[in-house]
Amino acid sequence: MHHRRPAVAAAGVLTLAGSLLLAVQPAAAAPVSAVEREFAERTPERYRDQQLTWAPCSAEQVGFLASLVGALECAQVAVPRDWDAPETGDPLQVTISREPRQGPRPERTIITNPGGPGGAGLSMAALGSSVPALAGTEVIGLDVRGTGASSALTCGAAVPAGEAAPDVRDRSPEALALAAEQARTVAEVCAADPLADVVDTRQTVYDIDLVRDALDRETIDWVGYSGGTWLGTQYATHLPGRVGRFVLDSTVDATAGYQEVFSYQPMAFQRRFEQDFLPWVASRHATFGLGASAEEVGATYERLRAGLVQHPLVLPGLLQVDGNALDSLTVQALYAKDSFALQAWVLAALQAVEGLRGGTGAPVPAGVSAHLADLVRQLSPAGPTEAQKMQATFFATTCNDSPWTTDQAYWDAYGDEQGAKYPLVGYSRSTQVCAYWDRPGLDLPAVTGADLPPLLIVQSRNDPATAYEGALKTHEALGSSVMITVEDEGDHGLYGMGNACVDDVVGAFLTDGEVPAGDVTCQGSPAPVTASSGGADVLAEVLRAARSAATR
């Protein structure tokens, strides 16, 4: 669901829906539960009290985030392959990270998670230096089992090369049958991986508690984004006595199964697209030339998409850019308004390419396609290896954690219904890998706030990936939670991203244990004024090629 973005400077305004912040002593952890005692008793001795060996993180560990090599230290924690049979099988390895430290060890430890589920999280340790309030806190990044530098799960190239997915808006029986068969193939290939049956939230919860033990902490603090809020609420539900200060940023509906969690997305992405992205682009018509109103920009988008369905654009080093790919790039850009300009430049360049090709499938000059490929890559920077691990862990976790409807006729009808109302994402709901997943009998406990210290929920009104409506349900279920609502905002992932109001309230909670006396309202950060992102160079190159072709 979420990849965390670099911090950006922005201003926020603090208003309170109730009293002022109430400074309190750090909340006491709940009593050790029977579940925790059982967990301690069944954890084999060889996994307890591990001595961590820290060393600079390698390029292999941090993947495409090469700038973090040498900036972070990494260590590995051995965990049982299967917590239901912890004595059997070879151990798995979970990799954790931190920033190098001098002087005495801080009093508290924050474990972080970027979401996904399945996102690699070693880079999250840098939160300690990017957010000034956390300078005196130990921040731990974590690659959960299945992804990143931990014991990895991969689905490989499950769909045969050259067999592109049908356009999601093609509702013919043949297209729907091919899409369903591709989903079935992905499920079967993924399930054949030896780790597929042990990559789920419950296994990961116990891994994290073993990390806590290896770090020699009685409790942990938590900063989880997006899918990391699901993981955080399940950790708190399984092991309430280990809960310190928990922050749930951009929160899923943790009261429901994953099928219902994702049911919010067609509506939420369409809302973000229509209310935030299209008006922003329209207000910069002089720059992008995509339309002077939100309706005009939307019509331009539909025209470009239809053209790419008829004549996909092949870019060097990338799969073809067709209608599905354009939707995916747009969805990725909607997570953060700082990406709006980049996606608008992509659309402007595609519009220029459309003119250059004259409505045909004519090839594009190499210089143009290379520039456009570089622009597109900025929206999806992860390499294929990292992306495969994350996608495989995403499938295994979401499919293993909770039940899914297995009737393809249901999903085809659901896609018809959602697509008619929310075309950006709705039609794609017909294709569900989890509908073909051979799911183990796993039952996660219901999320409740019983016996929990205060938790902070942070949520923007127009979040596209984890809708505000779902976050409200989590807030209601977690009776000890306090909610920070960010108005006039749709970014997914807010703490540490430059909103001063959010950073102040969350920072005071994490560092000093200050719990707001009631729910809080913050003002969103303004949308970027500038439209500069390097896209102008791409557009200029396309226009030069178009003029050159016209004079031949």
N, C-alpha and C positions, 0 to 999 in steps of 0.2 A: 503494500500500500504506500510505502513512503521511503524516500531516500533523503537523508538529512542534507541541508544546504549550508554553505559557508555563512558565517555571521555577516550582516551588513549593518551599516550605521543608519539608524532611523529614530524618529521621536515618537513617544507614546504619551497619552494623557490619562491620568489615573482618576477614575471616579468610583465610588463605592456604592453598591446596592445595599446599603445598610450602614453599620457603624464603621469607624476607622479601624485600621489594623490593630489587632489585639496582641501585644507581646506576651507570650507565655513561655513557660519552661518547656523544653523538648518533651514530647509525649512519651510516656512510658510504654515499652513494648508489652503486648498482651502475654498472658501466661503461656508457657510451653504447652502445646496441645498434644492430644493422644496421637495424632497423625505424625507429629514431629518425633515423638518418642519411638513410634514404630519405625520411622525412617532411620533414626539413629541406630536402632537395634539391628536393622537388616543391612546396613551399609558395611560391606566387608572391611576388615581392618586395614587391608593394603591400600584402601582409598582414603583413609582418614589421616588428618594432620599431615598432608603432603607438604614437602618443602619445595617452594617455588624457585626456579632458576630463571632469573631475569637477564635478558640480553637484548641488544638493539634489534628492533624488528627488521626483517629482511625484505627485499623487494618482492620476493615470492609471497610473503605474508600479507603485505599491504596492497598487492595487486596494482591496479592502475593508479592508485594514489601515491605515486612515487615520491612526492614531496615529503611524505611522512617517514621515509626511510631515515633512520638515525634520530628522528625527533621523538620517537616512541620506543619503549621497551616492551618486549613480548615474553610471555611464559606460557607453558602448557600445563593443563590439569588433566590427569587421567580420570576417566569416568567409566562406569560399567556400560557395556553395550546395551543392555536391557535392564532397566531398574526393576522389572518384575522377576528377573532371574539374575541378580547381580553377581553371583559367583561364577556364572558360566560365560564363555566367550572371551575373546581378547578385548582389552580395554579400548575405548575410543579416546581421542584427544580433543579437548576444547582449548582453544587459544584465547588468551586474554592480553590486554595491553594497558599501559599507563605511561604517563610522562615521567622522565627521569626526575628523581627527587633527591634533594640534599637536606640535611638537618633532620629533626625528629619527625616521626610519622604523624600525619594528621589524625585527629580523633575519630573521624568518620570516613566511611567509604560509600561512594555512589557507584552503583553498577548501572550501565546504560544499555539501551537497545534502540536501533534506528527503525525497527518495524519490518515490514515486508508482508507476512512473516518470511524470514529467510535472508534479510539484509545482513551483509557483513558489517560488523560494528567496531572493528579495532580503531578506526579513525575517531570514534566517539570519545576516546580518552583525551583528545585535544580540547574538549569542552572546558577542561580545567584551566587552560590558559586563555581561551577565547572569551570566557565570561569572567570578568574581574572578581565578582563576588565569590567564585569558587576557587580562588587562588590557594586557599589554605585547606582544600579538601582533596582527598584521594579519589580520583575519577578513574573508573575501570571500563575499558572497552571490551567487547566480547563478541566473538564469532560463535554463534550457537551451533550445536551439532548439525551437520549437514551442509554447512556453507563456509565460504571464506577459507581461512587457514586452519579450520578445525576438520575433523574427519568428515569427508565430503560425500554428498549424494549428488548424482548427476543423471539427468534423463538423456543426455547426449542428443544426437540429431534424430529425434523420434519421428519426425515427419520426413520422408525421403526427399533428398535434394531435388529441386526442380518442381516439386509438387506444391505450388502455392495454395494457400487457403482461399476458398471461394470468398467473394465479396460478401460481407455480412448482411448487406441489404438485398442480396439475391435470395429471394424466398422460394425459389423453385424447389420442388422435391429433390432434384438431382444435387443442387448446391447444398441443401440442408443435410442430405445423406452423406455427402463427401465430408462436410465439416464434422459431422458426428463420428464418422469413421476415423478421421484424423485425431479427434479427442480420445477415442478408444485406443488408438495406437500409442499416443503419449502415455496414457494411464498404464497400459501393459508394459511398455518399456521402462517407465519409472518404477513400477512395482517389482520389476525383476532385479533392481539394485538391492544388494544385501542389506542396506540400511533403511529401505523404504518403510519397513514395519516398525522401526524404532525412532523415527523422526516425527515427533509430535510435541505438543505443549507440555504434557505431563512429564515426559522424559526430560525435557529442557528445564522445567521447574526444579527437578531434583539435581540436574547438572549445576544449575545456578547455586543451589544450596551447598553443593560440594565446593564450588568456587568460594562461597562465603566462608566455609570451614578452612579452606586452604589459605585464605586471606586473614584468618584468625580474628573474625568478627562474630559477635553474638547476633547482631542485626545488620541489615544493609539498608541504605537509602537507594532510591530508584528513580531514574529519569528515562521513561519509555515514550517513544513517539509512535503513533499510528498502531500497527500491529504489536508494537511493544507495550501498548496499553492493555491489550488482551493478555499478553504474557505476564505483565505486572499484576493484573487483577487475579489471575489464576495463581500466581505465586502467593499473593496475599491470602487467597482463599484456602490454599493447601497448607500454608505455613504462617499463620497469623503472628505467631510468637517471634518471627524473624523480621517483622516489618518495622522499619524505621520511618523515614520521611519519603513518601512515595509521590511522584509527580507523573500524571498521566496526560500527555500532550497530544491533542488531536485524537480523541478517544472513540474507539469503536463501541458499538452496542454490545457490551460484555455480558448482557443478560441472555443473549440469543446464540444460536449456532451460527457457523460461518455462512451457511446459505442465506440466512436472514440478514446477517451483517452486510453481505455484498448486495442485497436487494435495495439498499439505499442509494447505491452509486449511480445508476442511470439518471435518477432525478437530480442528485447533487452535482454531478458533472455538468449536466445540461444547465442547471441554475448558474453555476460559476461561469460557464461559457457565455450564456446570454446576458447575465447581469453585470459581469465584470470584464471579461475579455473583449467581447465585441464592441461595447461602448468605448473601451480604452483605445482600441485600434481605430475606431471611427473618429475619435477626437484628434487623431494624428493622420488624417487623410492626406494632408499636404506632404507628409513624409512617405507613407506607405502606398497610397493610391489604391486602397482596397475598398473604399466606400466612405461616404460622409455621414452615414448613420449606422446604427447597429444592424438594422434590417438589410442595408446594402452590403455590409461586410459579410453578414450571414449568407446572402445570396451569392457573393463572390466565392465564399468557401464551398458552397454546394456546387457551383459551376466547376471549380478547380477539381473537386473530388470526382465529379462525374467524368471529367476528362481523363483523370488518372486511372479510373476504372477501365475506360476504353483503351487507353494507351499508357500503360505503366512506364515510369521513368526509371531506367537502370543507372545507378551511380556506382563509381568504382569502390570496391571493398565493402559494398553494402548489398543487402537484398533489395529487390525492386521497391520503388516507392509507388504504391497503388492507393486505392481508396482506404483500405484498412490501415496501411502505414501512415497515411495522413491523419486519420483519426487518432492513432496511437501517439504520434508526435504531438498533436494538439492536447491530448489528455495529459501527457507528461508536462507540457508547458503550464497547464492549469494549476499544478501544485503550488507554484510560487509566482507572484506577479513580476518578480525580477526576470522571469523567463518570457513574459509577454512579448517584449521587443524581439527576442530571438525568433519566436514562432511567427511574428508578424513579418519579419524579414524573410523567413522561409516561404510564407505565402506570397509575398511580393515577388520573390525570385521565381517561384513556380508560375505566377501570372505572366512574368516576362518570358519564361520558357514556353508557356502555352502559346504566346504570340510568335515566338521563334519557330515552333514546330508547325504552326499553321493548322492545328487541329488534327494532325496526323501522328503517327508513331515514328516520325523521323528522328534519327539520332541527334544528340546534342553535342556540340563541340567539346572536346576533351577538357579544355580550360574551364568551361562553364560547369560541367558536371563535377570536376574536381573541387571547385570552389563551393558548389552547393553541397557536396558530400561533407566537406569540412564543417559547414554550417549545421547540417543535420546531426553530425556526431556530437556537437556541443549539447544537444538535448538528451543524448544517450551515451555518456562517456565510458561506461563500463565495458570492458572487453568481453569477448564471447565466453571465455572460461568462467569469469565471475558471474556473468548473466545466467549461464547454465546452472551453476550451483544454486544461485538464489531462486531461480524458477523451480528447480527440482525440490528444494526445501519448502518453497511456497506451496507447491502441489501436495507434498506429503503432509505438511502440517494442517493445511486447511481441509484436506480430504480425510485425514485420520482423526481430527479432533472432534468432529460432529457429523451427524447424519446428513445425507443429501438425497434428494429425489433422483431416482434412477430411470424414470420413464422419459425417453427422448421426446415423445409426443408432447409431454408437459413443457419441456424446455423450448421446443419449436414454437408452441403457442405463446409461451412467456416472452420470447424474443419478439414475436409479432406485436404483442401488446406494449411492451416497453419501448420498442423501436418507434412505434407510431407516436408515442408521447415524447420520447427522449432519444432522438436519432443518433446523437454523438456516440453513446455507449449502449443504448438499449438493445439494438439488433444483435450485438455480439453476445448477449446473454444466452442465446440458444446453444452455444458451444461450451460445454462444461466437462472438463476432465474428471471432476469428482463424481459425475454421474456414472462413470465406468471404473471407479476405483474399488478394489477389493478391500473394504474397510474392516479393520479389527474392531472387536467389541469394546470400544473405549467410551467411558462415560465421565465427562468432566463435571465436577461439582458446580452447583449453582453459585453465582457470585453474590455475596452478601457483605454488608458492612459490620456484621457482628464481631465484637472483640477486636476491632481494628482501630489504631490511632488515626488522626486526621490524614486525609489524602487530598492533594490538589488536582483538579481537572482543569485543563486549559483548552479552550475551544473557540475557533472562529465561526462566525455566523454562516459563511458561504463555503466552508471547507468542502471540496469536491469528493475526497476519498473517504472521509469518515464524517458523515452528515451530522449536523448539529442535533437533529432529532434523535439519533442514536446515542449521542453523548448524554443527552438529558435522561435517557433511561438508565444509563450507567450511574449517573449522579444520584438518581432516585434510589437505586438498589444499594449503593454504598452510602449508608446513612451517615458515616463519619466524614464524607467528602465535602469539600468546598469548591465551587466552580467559578473559574474566571472566564467570562464571556467577552470575546473581542469583537466589537461592533464595527461595521463598515470594513470588513476584512474577510478574506477567503483563503489565506495562505494555510497550507497544511504543514504543521511544525512551526511553533512560535517561540518557545523559550530559547534564548541564546541567538535569536535572529535579528535583534536590533530594536524590538519594541520595548521602550524603556519601562512602561507600566508593567508589562508581563515580567520582564527581567527583574524589576524591583520586588514584586510580590513573591515570585518563585524563589528568587535569591535569598530573601529574608527568611523564607520557610526552610530552605535547605541548609543555610548556614547558621541561623539563630533559632530555628524552631518557631518562628512567628507565624501563627495561624490566623488568617482573616476571621473576624467575628461573624461574617456572613458572606454570601456570594458577592463577587466583585465584577465590575464592568470596566473594561479598558477600551480605548479608542484604537482602531487599526492604524497601521503605518500607511502613509500616503503612497499611492502608486508612483513608480519612477516617472520623472518628468521627461528625461532624455530618452531618445529612441536609438541611441548609438550602441551597437553591440558587435560591430564588425560586419554586420549584414549589408551595409551600404556598399562595401567593396564587392560583395558577391553580386548584388543587383546591378552595379555599374558594369561588371564584367559581362553579365547576361545581356544588358542593353547594348554594349559595344559589339558583342557577337551578332546581335539582331541587326544592327545597322550595317555591319560588314556583309552579312548575308543578303541584305536588301540591295546592296550596290553591285552585287556580282551579276 
